[in-house]
Amino acid sequence: MEYQLRLVTNMTTELETQLTTITETRVAGALRTHLENIFSDHAHDIDLNFYDTEGALNSLYHKSDIIDASQTSYTLTLPMRKYMHLAVANIADNNVVDLKDEQHSNTSMLLQEEGNVSDGFPVRIVDSHTTGLFTARQSMEVLSDVSQTFNVRLFMANSAVALVLNPKGHQYTDMKVYGTGFAHQFNIKDSVYIYPTESPLIKANKVETGNDYLCYCSVNFPSRDVRTRADEETLWQIKVYLTNADGKVTESVLDIKEALKAGDLKIIKGEFDDDGAVRPYDSTVGVSITLDWNNGGSYDPEL
């Protein structure tokens, strides 16, 4: 069995085309460093399962290993039969996503944690993924008394979003950035993403840029490829909550119509206006603003 991680990504193209000015190229360098362990063809660990293709579809052979390499090979002696083989890389150190129900091929999945209700939001908040996840699935038939070689290629299952803002000198005391509208589960055998009824907020981490520009980045599963309703335009969102110097919070909700695919990085650029609202540079990105926003959408009337 020969395994190779195949990193198919737009990251370099996205960084070079979206962040082009002298100031922005410093942001690009910081963002590249921030994501170097995510968009990497280097696997720390690998988990292998060989399943029965008839009856219970249960795992007949399992192996996990630390490889710290982009490719590896194993010599295995397996009983003669047909197998469904599933492989996962970089799951051991991911604090947000777990490999679940791997005893059977049809149920084996990558499952994101539910998260917690915090920061006063009415929906759950989930941390950004901590590793780039790779998976593979392959039907194979082991023949009797024959030496066989199987080549297994693993491809990336999650993606990343970065928000880059020019603050334009706007004064603020706190800033929180989240992404939403992404899958929370990946069924490995069928290579199918599952989306929750109520999408949680994925927390974006601040990237130190070395200049005045602000950059927040999250790693998560992809968005849908198509809209679920005919009247729906948005596939996923970025939500920004800026606490201004006067203590009032401005909520900016950015609506993105372009699908976020596995292995991709999407950079959204913009700037603050005088109210602390985000104004995206891309005209295809919609934005809705709530001034003096309160947690849970409730407002305290003056008495």
N, C-alpha and C positions, 0 to 999 in steps of 0.2 A: 504494500500500500504506500503510494507516494502522495504527499500532501503539499499544496502550495497556496499561499494566500495571494489573491489577486486583488490589488487595490485599484479599482476603477473609479476615479473621482474627478470632479471639475475644480478642485481646490486651487490649484496653481492658476488656472485660467480666471477663476473668479477673483482671486487676489490681484492679479495683474491688470484686469480690465476694470474693476470697480474702485480700486485704491491706487490712484495714479499721480496725485500731486506729491510734492516733497513731504508735506505733513502727513498725508495719507499713507505714503510708503513706510513710514515709521510704524503706523498702526498695522499695516500689513505684516511687517516683520514680527511685531508683538503677537499678532493673531496666529501667525504660522507657528511660532514657538508654543503658544498656548495649546494648539491642536496637534503638535508633533507626535504625541502618543495616541491620538485618535485616528488620524488619517495616516496610518503606517501599515506596511505589509509585514511587520514584525509581530509575531505572536508570542505571548508569554506562556500560555497554556492551551491545551487542546483536549477536547472530550469527544470520544468516539463510541458509537453504538451500532451494533449490527443486529437487525431485527428479522424475525420470522416474517415471511410474506404471506403465510396462510394461517388460518385459525386465529389464535389470540394476538398475533402481530407483536408478541412480546420480545424484549431484548434477549438475544442469545449470547452476546459477547459484548463486554464493555471495557474500555480502557481510557484512562485519563493520564496526562503527562505534562510536565513542564518542558517546553522546547526552546524558548527564547531564540527563535529563528523565524525566517520567512518561509522555510520549507523543511520538511522532515520525511522520513520513510520508516516503515515498520515491516518486519517479516512476521506474518501470522499464519498459523495453521488452523483452518476452519473446516468444519464438516461440510461435505458436498451437499449443496442445496442453493436455492435462490435467496438472496438477502436484500433488504432495504437498508442502506447505510446512511446514517446521519452524523454530521460532524459539526462541532461548535468550537470556536477559538476566542480566547480573551474573556471568558465568562468568570473566571475565578476571582478576579480583583474588581469586578463591577459591583459597586455597592447599591445600585438602583435596579438592576435587571438580574433575574435568576433563571436558571434552566429548570423547568418544572415538568413533572409527569413524563419523564423520559423512559419509563418502564415499557411504554408502548409507542410504536412509531406514529400512530395517528394522533396521539395526544401530546407528544413532545413539543415544547414551546419555550420561547423566551418571553418572560412575563415581567413587566415593569411593576414596581411597587405601587400601592394605592396612594401613598403620600398621606399627608395630614392637613387638617384644616388649621391654618395659622395665619398670622399677620392680619386677622380680622376679615379674611376673604371668605365668601360663602362656598367656595369650591376648594378641592384638595390641591395642595402644592407638592410637587415632586422635584427632587434635586436633578441636576443635569447628569446624564450618563457619564461614567468615569473611564470607560474603555471603548475602543472601536470594536464592535462585535462582528464576527465573520461566521458564516454557516455554509454548509453544503449538504446535498442529498444526492444519492446515487444508487440506482438499481444495479445489482451485480449477481452473477451466477458463478459459484465456485465449483469447478469440475474436478473429477476424480483423477488423482495421479498426474496432474498437470500443473506446472509452475506458471502462475499468472501474475501479471502486474496491472494494478488499477491506479489510474491517475485521478486524484480528487482535488478540485479547485474550490477554494472557499472565497465567497464574496461578501462584501460589507452589508450589514443589515440595518445600521443606524446612520444618522446624518447630523448636520450642524447648521445653526443659524447664528448670524452675528449682526448686531445693530451698532452702527458707527454714527456718532453724532458730533456736530460742531456746536458747543454750548453757547457760542456767540456772546460770552461774558455774562450769561444769565446766572444769578445768584440762587443757590438752593442748598438745602441741608441734608437731603436724603434722596436716593433714587433706587427704585426697584424695577426690574425688567423681567417679563415672563413671555414664554411662547405657549400657544395652545392650538389644538386642532390636529394633534398627532396621534398615531397608533399607540396602543399600550401593550400589544401582544403580537408575537410573530410565530405562526405555526410553521415549524421547520420543514416537515415533510412536503407540505403543499406550497411552501414559500408564499404564504398568505398573511397579510396584516389584518388585525382586528382592531376596531376603533370603539372606544367607550361611548355609552349614551351621553354622559356628561364628561367632557374633556377636561382633565386637570390642567393646572398651570405648571409649566416646566420652568424652573428658576434658571435664569441666565446669570452666569458668573462674570464679574468685572475683570476685564483684561487691562493691565497697566500698560498704557501706550507710550509713556515717556514724553508726552506733550499734552496740550489742552484738550485734545479730542477724547471723547468717551467711547468705549467699546465694551459691549456686553455680549457674551456668547453662551449658547446652550447646545448640548448634544442630546439628541432624542431620536425616536423612531420617525419615519417619514410621514408626510401628510397623505391624504387621499389623492388619487390621480384625477378623479372626476367628481363633479358635484353630485350630492345626493338628492337634490331637488332642482326642478327646472328653473325656479326663481332664485336660486342661490348663486352668488357670485364668488364668495370668499371660500378659499380652501383651508387657510390657517391664518393665525393672527399673532401679532406682537403687542403686548400691553405694557405701557410705561406709566409708572406712578412717581411723579416728581413732587417732593415736598419743597415748596418755595420758601424764600427767606421770611415771608410773613406767616408761615405755618400752614398755609392752605395747600391742598394737594390737587395737582392737575393730572387727570387721567387721559392718556392718548392711546387709542386702539387703532393699530395699523392692520388693514385688511389686505392680505396677499392672495392674488388670484392664480399665481403660478405654483404648480405642484412642487413640493420638496421631496426629492427622490432619494432612495438609499445610496449612500456614498457621496452625496452632494453637500457642498457648503453654499448657503445663500446669504449674501451680504445686503442689508438694507441700510441706506444712508439718509441722513437728514440733518436738521438743526432745530434748536429751540427758538420759539418766538418770545415776545415779551411776557406772555402769561405762563411760560414753561411748557407749552404744548409742542409736541414733535411735529415738524413739517417735513415729510419725506420728499426727497428730490425726484424720485421715480413717480411720474404722473399716473402710472397704472396701480400704484399702491393707494388704496383708500384710507381715510383717516377720520375718526370721530373723536371729538374732544369734550370732556366734562370738566368744567372749572369748579373749584371748591368741592372736589369729590370726597365722599365719606365712605368708610368701609361698609360693605353690604348694601351700598346704594341708598342708605338712609341719611336724612338731613335733620339737623337740629334747628327748629324754627326759633326765631328770636321772640322772647316773651316780654 
